[in-house]
Amino acid sequence: MPQGTIIINFAGNSISAKVLLTWQTASEHNNKGFDMERRLSISLKWSKIGFVAGAGTSYTPRDYSFIDTKMVLLFTVPKSA
C-alpha cells in the first residue's frame, strides 16, 4: 500500500538575507506538491509564501529546493530589571 510522500532529508540555510530550503523524498504517491509557509516567531499564524510542484507518483529519490527571498529578522530588547 502506498505511503504518501516520504521525506528523507530536510535542511535550511541562510544565505545573506535569504533562506534556502532543500529536501529529498524517497518516494511519492499522488503528490501535487509542497506548500511553503512562514511563521513569525511572535505569531501563531502561518502564511503561505510559495509552492513547489511534486513529482506525482515516483519510487525514486527526488530533490527539491525553495528560496525565501523575504527573510524577516526579528530582534528583541531585553527588559531592564
C-alpha positions in Angstrom: 0.0 0.0 0.0 1.5 3.4 -0.9 2.6 5.5 2.0 2.2 9.0 0.6 5.3 11.2 0.4 8.3 10.1 2.4 10.9 12.9 3.1 14.3 11.5 4.0 16.4 14.8 4.2 15.5 18.4 5.0 17.8 21.4 5.6 17.5 25.1 5.8 20.5 27.5 5.4 20.6 31.3 5.5 22.5 33.0 2.6 22.7 36.8 3.0 19.1 37.9 3.6 17.7 34.7 2.0 16.8 31.2 3.3 17.5 28.2 1.1 15.3 25.1 2.0 16.3 21.8 0.4 14.7 18.4 0.9 14.7 15.0 -0.7 11.9 12.4 -1.0 12.4 8.7 -1.1 9.1 8.1 -2.8 5.9 10.0 -3.6 2.3 8.9 -4.2 -0.1 11.3 -5.8 2.0 14.3 -4.6 0.8 17.5 -6.2 3.5 19.5 -4.3 4.6 21.3 -1.2 3.0 24.5 0.2 5.8 26.7 1.5 4.9 28.6 4.6 6.5 31.1 7.0 5.6 32.0 10.6 7.0 34.9 12.6 8.1 33.8 16.0 5.8 36.3 17.6 2.7 35.0 15.7 0.8 31.7 15.8 -0.4 32.1 12.2 1.4 30.5 9.2 1.4 32.4 5.9 1.8 30.7 2.5 4.8 32.1 0.7 5.1 29.7 -2.3 4.5 26.3 -3.8 6.9 23.7 -5.2 5.4 21.2 -7.6 5.8 17.5 -6.7 6.5 14.5 -8.9 3.1 13.0 -8.7 4.0 9.3 -8.1 7.6 8.4 -8.0 9.5 5.5 -6.5 13.0 7.1 -6.9 14.6 9.8 -4.8 13.7 13.4 -5.9 15.5 16.6 -4.8 13.6 19.8 -4.2 14.5 23.4 -3.1 12.9 26.7 -2.3 14.5 30.1 -1.7 12.7 32.5 0.7 13.9 35.9 -0.6 12.0 37.9 2.1 13.5 36.6 5.3 12.4 38.6 8.3 14.9 39.2 11.0 13.4 39.7 14.5 15.3 41.3 17.3 14.2 41.5 20.9 15.4 44.0 23.5 15.9 42.6 27.0 13.7 44.1 29.7 15.5 46.1 32.4 15.2 44.9 35.9 
